Amino acid sequence: MKTICEKINEKITGSTLWNFYFGGMKAGVLDIETTGLNPERNKFILGCITDDREGQLYQMLAENQMEEGEALDEYMNKVSELDVVVTYNGRHFDIPFIEKRLKKYGYDDVYMPYNLDVYLAVNGYSPIRKLVPNLKQKTLENYMGFWMNREDEISGAESVELYNMYEKTGDGQLERKILLHNNDDVRQLTRLTEVLRKCDFHRAMYGLGFPVNPGNPEASLMNVQKIRIYADCIVASGRQLVRKDRKPVEYRSFPFGEMSAETEFCSADKSFRIRVPVMRRNGIAAADIRALEGLDEEKFMKYPLCEEGFIVVEDKSGLKYREINHLVKEVIRSAV
């Protein structure tokens, strides 16, 4: 098994939108290579992960399929250092593939960072999908003008064929082509985070979920997975992302008065759920910030529809995704 480490200059976008959701978190870009698409019978052969804060790129290569377990273990040591990983279709392929292969080696309930899937953000929350023939990563790279940055000239399928030959021969030239393909995918995806500026990002985070870094440094990262707004409340739920050096939160608060939030954090299944009451009148839904214990009203004063301690979360034009997400984030932070 080989580990390759190199310095990179590419950085994940530092936009205001990025900082709103991921500021202060340790992030990286993730991509893997496998012998096929089915994790039941195919294997992990190469993983690439960056550490955006340190400007490092790491690749873990199984020089033969018997080294899969060792390569996976080394790869997850790096992945587990991060709070956020950026992927391209990673929620449907990379992450489930890794998790299923880890189970083959006896790993269960492994810590996995929050996954920001650029493909899902562009596909569901951007007009770009109507302007390009498909949403393959290379197609999006061309659309964004990053095609000139790519050095490799092979596809994922060709990479598998090259690996089969490499496993038999140990040919250094084949190894370099395989590593370059994987390396370029990650470098290009790092640049491609610029496309998030062209997405309705607050709506994307409402639909796809987002991480919350709690105010308590001993508490785990909270991954909001689902938000729903009802007639009288906002309900958000998700999972606690628990590292080896952290413990899951066990806490429950009951509503006290008409407008207090209800929160529940369960250590047994690492879940959490919060319920924030809202009031409705004349087609407008608003939450009373002053009635929600621990919230700083000043953080919401920048919003046009925040007055006298009330923040509007829905009006006749629709849901206010930015305000809802911010409210959910602050309630979670105040609870833990």
N, C-alpha and C positions, 0 to 999 in steps of 0.2 A: 504494500500500500504506500502511495506517495502523497505527501502534503506539499503543496506549492503555495508560497506566500509572496505577494508583490505589492508595491505601492501603486496607488491609482490617484489620478487627479479629478476624475468625475465625481460630482456630488449630487445627492438627491436634492430636488428643488427646495429652495429655502423660502418659498412664497409665504405670504401672510396666511393663506388657507392651510398650508402644511403646518405652520407653527400653531395655528388655532387648535388643531387636533393632536399633533405629535410633538409639539415643542417640549424640550427637556427630556425626550425619550431617546433611547439608543436604537438606531435604525440601521438596516442593511438591506441589500438586494439579494434574492435567492433564486437559484435555478438548478435543476438536476438533469442528469442524463441516465437513461435506463435501457435495458435490453428490449423493451416493449412496453405496451400500454397497460397490461394486466398485472397488477401487483401480486396476484395469486401465483403466477408462474414466471413472471419476469423479475429482473433484479435491478437494484440501484448500483450503478457503476461509477458515477462521478457527481460530485456536488460542488457548487460554487456559492460562496457567501461573502458579502462585503461587510465591513464595519465602517459605516459612513463617518463616524466621529474620529476614528483613527486613520481613515484613508487607506485601509488595507483590503486586499482581495485574497481570499483563501480558496484553494481547490483541493479536494480529497479524491484521489483516483484509486479505485480498486484495480490493480494490475491484472487480476484475473477474477472470475466470479466467486471464487472461494474466499476472497478477501472482502466480500460485501459487508459482512458484519463489522469488521474492523473499520472500514471506511465510513460506514453509517455512524458508528460510535464517535469517531473523531469529528465527523461533520456536525453531529448534534451537540458536541461540546461547544462549538462556535455558535451555532444557531441559538442555543440556550442562553447566551450572553446578551441577546438582544430583546428589546421590547416590541419592536415592529419589524416585520419583513415585507418588502415589496416583491410581488410576483406578477407573472403574466399568465393568467388562467391557473394560478396556483391553488385556488380554493377547490377547483374541480380535478386537478391532476397532481401537482407536485406534493402538496401537503398530505392529501389522503394516501398517495403512494408511499411516502416516507413512513407515515404512521402504520400502515399495514405491513410494510417490510420490517419495521421495528418489532412488531408483535411476533414475527417469525423467530426473533432472537430473544423472546421473553420480556421485552420492554412493554410495560403497560402504563397508561395514563402519563405519558411523557409530556413535559412542559413544551409548549409551542407558542411562540410569540404571536401577537396580533398580525393578521395577514391582510395587507392592503393589496387587493387584486386590481391592477390597472385595467386589465381586460374587462372586468365586470363594470368598473366605473365608466369606461368609454362606451361600452355596449349598451348600458342601461340609462346613462345620464349625460349623453353628449350627442350632438347632431352629426358628429364625424362619421358614425356608422352609415349614414346616408350618402356620404361623399366618397367613399372608398369601396373597391370591389369586395373586400373581405377584411376581417380584423385580425389577420395573422400579424405577429409582432413585426416582421420585416416590412409588411405593407404599411403599418403605422409609422415605422421608422422613416420610410420613404416619404410619407405624407408630411411628417414633421421636418424633413430635410436633413435627417441624420444618416442617410445611406452612405455618404462618403466616409463615415467613421468606421464602417465595418470592414474587417480584413478577411474573415473566413468566407468561403464560397461553397460550403456544404450545408445540407439540410439535416434535420434531426434523424431522418431515416438513414441517410448516408453515414451519419456518425455511428449508428449502430453497426452498420456493415464494416466500417473501419475498425471498430472495437473488436469485432469477431476475428478479424485478421490480426489485430494487435495482440490479442490474447494468445494466439498461436505462435506469433513470431517475436513479440517484444520489440518490434521495429520502432525506433525513436522518432522517425518522421511521421508515422501514423499517430503516435502519441501526441506529437505537437499539433497535428491537425484536430484531433479530438479535443485537446485542451483549449485550443484557440476558438473552436466553435462555442464551447461552453463559456469561455472567458468573454467573448464578444457579445453573447446573449446578455450577460449580466451588465457589462459596460453600457451597452445600448439601452437596456432597460433603465439603468440609472439616469441616462440622459432623457429617456422617454417619460420620466415623471413630470416633465414640463407640460405634457399633454393634459395633466390634471387641471391646469388653469382653464382649459377649454370645456371642462365638465361643470354641470350644476353640482358642485362638490358638497354643499350642505345637504342637498337632497340625496346625494349618493351615500353620504355617511348615515343619514336617517335610515336609508334602505339596507345598506350593507353592514352597518354597525361601526363602532369605533372604540378605541381603548381609552380608559380613564386612569390617569396616574393619581392615586389617592394622596391626600395631604399627609397621611401617616407613612413615614418611610419604611415601616416594618410590614405594612399591608401589601397584599398582592395587587398586581395590575388587574383592573376590571375590564372585561371585554363585553361591551354592550352589544347584544346580538339582535334584539328586537325591540322596537318602540311602536306603541299603538296609542292613539288618542281617542277617547270615548266621550260620551256626553258630559261626564262630570270629572274626568281625570285623565292623566297621562300615565301609562304603565310601561316601564322599561325593564327588561330582563336580560340576563346573560350569564357568563361564566367567569370565575376567578382564575386568572392565569398564574399558577403557583410555581415558583422556582424552588429548587432544592433548599435554598437558604431562607425561604419564607414559609409562613404558615397561612392556611386559608382563614379568612375572617368568619367568626361566628358571632352574629349580632342581629338583634331585632328591635325595632322601635314601633310603638303603636301610636296611632293618631291621637293627638290631644287637642281637642277643639276641632272646629269644622274644616280648617285649612291646613292642618299639619300633614306632613308627608308620612307615609308608611314605608318602612324599609325592612328587608329581610336578607341576611347573608348567611348561607348555610355552608359549614365546613365539610359536612359529610359528602355532599355531591358537588361542592365547589360552585354552587349556583348563587345568584342574587336576583332580587326583584325589588323595584321601588314603585310606589304609587303616589303621584302628585296631584292633588285636587285642583280642578279648574272651575271657574264660574262662567256661565254663558248669559249673554244678554244682547238682543238685537243683532244676532248673527256673529257676535264676537266672543271668543273664548280667551280668558286671561287667568293667569296664576298670580296669587298674592305672595310676592317675594318676602314681605315682612312677616308673614305668618309661617314661613318655612324656616325652622330653626337652623341657625348656623350659616345662612346665606348672606353674602355681602351684596347689598343692594347696588353699591357703586359699580360693580362689574357689569350690570345690566343697563346702566344709564346711557350708554352709547347707542342703544337701540331706539329708533324713532318712535316705536310703539311701546315705550316703557315710561309710565307716568305714575306718580303718587304711590310707588311701590307695587304697581301691577304691570306685568309683562304680557302682551298679547301673543298668543301662540297659534291663533287661527282667526281669520276674518273672512269676509265674503270672497276674497281673492284666493283663499286656500290656506294651507298650513304654512307656518313660519318655521321652516326647517332649522335655520341657524339658531333661532331663539329656543326652540324645543331642545335641540342637541346641547346647547349651552346650559340650559336649565337642568337637564338630566345629569350632565357632567358635574355641576356644582352641588346638586343634591347628594350624589354618590360621594363626592369628596368630603362633604360636611358630615356624612354618616360614618365614615371610616377614618 
